[in-house]
């Protein structure tokens, strides 16, 4: 897989190759993050959302402000869903001395999760507003997508119970739906 991935990367423009190679650094750090920081979910977000940067650079041969802002929104989304996921492992993590945002936030988790949703919404709106789309309908669809996406996250927050491991897993898994909302709205906006 590594050889195949590297071969695909080498077909991209020079800037995309550089961005792809730089991703090795956060990917190498992430597995150890739970040992040295309370914010391993941040490192996960940096890694998981790198594809936003790479895909824009591969397509446009540049990185614009809207791309970086959308990347940051993706990081906040990862902080949101992986914090929920981490509440399943708090007892084991404490026992073996690992760190997580779930342990750091504790009973204040809902406040932090609310903050993450607000940041996601603001950053998505800024990013979408910076993209030049000649069709007003496309822009409305993207903005509605951001609203629907954040409403789904608000629903997760409403259902969230940090002491219910099964519910935390179900909420974490429901982020597939959140992602599909954005994908569907993106497709519709480009087709309209």
C-alpha positions in Angstrom: 0.0 0.0 0.0 2.8 2.4 0.8 4.4 1.9 -2.6 1.1 2.3 -4.4 0.3 5.5 -2.4 3.8 6.9 -3.1 3.4 6.0 -6.8 0.1 7.9 -6.9 1.6 10.9 -5.1 4.4 11.1 -7.7 1.8 11.7 -10.4 0.7 15.0 -8.8 2.2 18.5 -9.3 5.3 19.5 -7.3 3.5 21.4 -4.6 1.1 18.5 -4.0 4.0 16.1 -3.8 5.6 18.4 -1.2 2.4 18.7 0.8 2.0 14.9 0.7 5.5 14.3 1.9 5.1 16.8 4.8 2.1 14.8 6.0 4.6 12.1 7.1 5.6 14.2 10.1 2.2 14.5 11.8 1.4 10.9 10.9 4.6 9.8 12.6 3.8 11.8 15.7 0.2 10.9 16.2 0.6 7.3 17.5 2.6 8.7 20.5 0.4 11.8 21.1 -1.6 10.1 24.0 1.7 9.8 25.9 2.8 13.4 25.8 -0.3 15.6 25.4 -3.9 15.9 26.6 -4.8 16.7 23.0 -4.1 13.6 20.9 -7.4 14.3 19.1 -5.8 17.5 17.7 -3.0 15.5 16.2 -5.6 13.1 14.8 -7.4 16.0 13.3 -4.2 17.3 11.7 -3.6 13.9 10.1 -7.1 13.0 9.1 -7.9 16.3 7.4 -4.6 16.6 5.5 -6.5 15.3 2.5 -8.3 18.6 2.3 -5.0 20.4 1.7 -3.6 17.7 -0.6 -6.7 17.5 -2.8 -6.9 21.3 -3.3 -3.2 21.6 -4.0 -3.4 18.6 -6.4 -6.3 20.3 -8.2 -5.2 23.9 -8.1 -1.4 23.8 -7.6 -1.9 26.4 -4.8 -3.3 26.7 -1.3 -5.8 29.5 -0.7 -7.1 30.9 2.6 -10.5 29.1 2.0 -8.6 25.8 1.9 -6.7 26.4 5.2 -9.9 27.6 6.9 -11.8 24.5 5.7 -8.9 22.4 7.0 -9.2 24.0 10.4 -13.0 23.3 10.4 -12.1 19.6 9.7 -9.7 19.6 12.6 -12.5 20.9 14.9 -14.9 18.2 13.6 -12.3 15.6 14.5 -11.9 17.1 17.9 -15.7 16.9 18.3 -16.2 13.2 17.2 -13.0 11.8 18.6 -13.6 13.4 22.0 -17.0 11.6 22.1 -15.2 8.4 21.0 -12.6 8.8 23.7 -15.2 8.7 26.5 -15.4 5.0 25.9 -11.8 4.5 26.9 -11.4 6.9 29.9 -11.1 4.2 32.5 -8.5 2.2 30.6 -6.6 5.4 29.6 -6.4 6.5 33.2 -5.3 3.1 34.3 -2.4 3.0 31.9 -1.5 6.7 32.1 -2.6 7.8 28.6 -4.1 11.2 28.0 -7.1 12.4 25.9 -9.5 15.4 25.6 -12.2 13.2 27.2 -10.0 13.0 30.4 -9.0 16.6 30.2 -12.6 18.0 29.7 -14.3 15.6 32.1 -17.7 17.1 33.2 -17.1 20.2 31.1 -17.1 18.1 27.8 -20.5 19.5 26.6 -19.1 23.0 26.8 -16.1 22.1 24.8 -18.2 20.1 22.2 -20.4 23.1 21.9 -17.4 25.3 21.2 -16.2 22.9 18.6 -19.6 23.0 16.8 -19.5 26.8 16.8 -16.0 26.9 15.4 -16.9 24.3 12.7 -19.9 26.4 11.6 -18.0 29.7 11.6 -15.0 28.3 9.7 -17.2 26.5 7.2 -19.2 29.6 6.4 -16.0 31.7 6.0 -14.5 29.1 3.8 -17.6 28.7 1.6 -18.0 32.5 1.3 -14.4 32.9 0.1 -14.9 30.4 -2.8 -16.0 32.1 -5.9 -19.1 30.4 -7.2 -20.9 32.2 -10.0 -24.2 30.3 -9.4 -26.0 31.7 -6.4 -27.9 28.5 -6.0 -24.7 26.5 -5.6 -23.6 28.8 -2.8 -26.9 28.5 -1.0 -26.7 24.7 -1.3 -23.2 24.7 0.3 -24.3 27.1 3.1 -27.4 24.9 3.8 -25.1 21.9 3.8 -23.0 23.5 6.6 -26.2 24.3 8.5 -27.5 20.7 8.2 -24.1 19.3 9.1 -23.9 21.4 12.3 -27.5 20.5 13.1 -26.5 16.9 13.0 -23.6 17.7 15.4 -26.0 19.5 17.7 -28.3 16.5 17.7 -25.2 14.4 18.7 -24.5 16.9 21.5 -28.1 16.7 22.7 -27.9 12.8 22.9 -24.4 12.8 24.4 -23.9 11.1 27.8 -20.3 10.7 28.7 -21.1 7.9 31.1 -22.9 5.8 28.4 -20.2 4.0 26.4 -22.6 2.4 24.0 -24.2 5.8 23.2 -20.8 7.4 22.7 -19.9 4.7 20.1 -23.3 5.2 18.3 -22.8 9.0 18.3 -19.2 8.6 17.0 -20.5 6.3 14.2 -23.2 8.7 13.3 -20.5 11.0 12.0 -20.7 9.0 8.8 -24.1 10.6 8.2 -22.6 14.1 9.0 -19.9 13.5 6.4 -22.5 12.3 3.9 -24.5 15.5 4.4 -21.4 17.6 3.3 -20.6 15.3 0.4 -24.2 15.3 -0.9 -24.5 19.1 -0.6 -21.1 19.5 -2.4 -22.2 17.3 -5.2 -25.6 19.0 -5.6 -23.9 22.4 -5.5 -21.6 21.6 -8.4 -24.4 19.9 -10.4 -26.8 22.9 -10.0 
